[in-house]
Amino acid sequence: MTWSVETLNAIVDEEIEVLPADMRARLVRISELIATAGLENVHAPHIKHIEAQLWEIRMKGRDGISRALYVTAKQQRVVIVRVFIKKTEKTPRREIEIALTRAKEVQND
């Protein structure tokens, strides 16, 4: 079974839409890599563990860096729960808390 990458809801879709084009393209490229190679075969610098069940897809563009925070769900699904442009070296705690709250909505049916 192959992996799929999806967004949690329309809010996350909007967060992706406001990213610069090169960062959106990078997110698509890494998502395709996960789908074709399998999540277990994709490592740094593309993805990194944050805490608990939360991981990040790392995007870099001409205008800076951004992150897509995700969790995994049953049936080999990567569910992106928060996307933001990163302005500090360390991922802000506020962004992690938003992602953890949204992660509770992910259904593992």
WOKA-V897093 format. One record per run of one state. SS is the DSSP state (alpha for helix, beta for strand, coil for the rest). FROM is the first residue (numbers start at 1). LEN is the number of residues. If there is no record, write none. Layout:
# WOKA-V897093
ss	from	len
SS	FROM	LEN
SS	FROM	LEN
This chain:
# WOKA-V897093
ss	from	len
coil	1	3
beta	4	4
coil	8	2
alpha	10	8
coil	18	3
alpha	21	17
coil	38	1
alpha	39	3
coil	42	5
beta	47	5
coil	52	2
beta	54	8
coil	62	2
beta	64	10
coil	74	3
beta	77	10
coil	87	6
alpha	93	11
coil	104	6
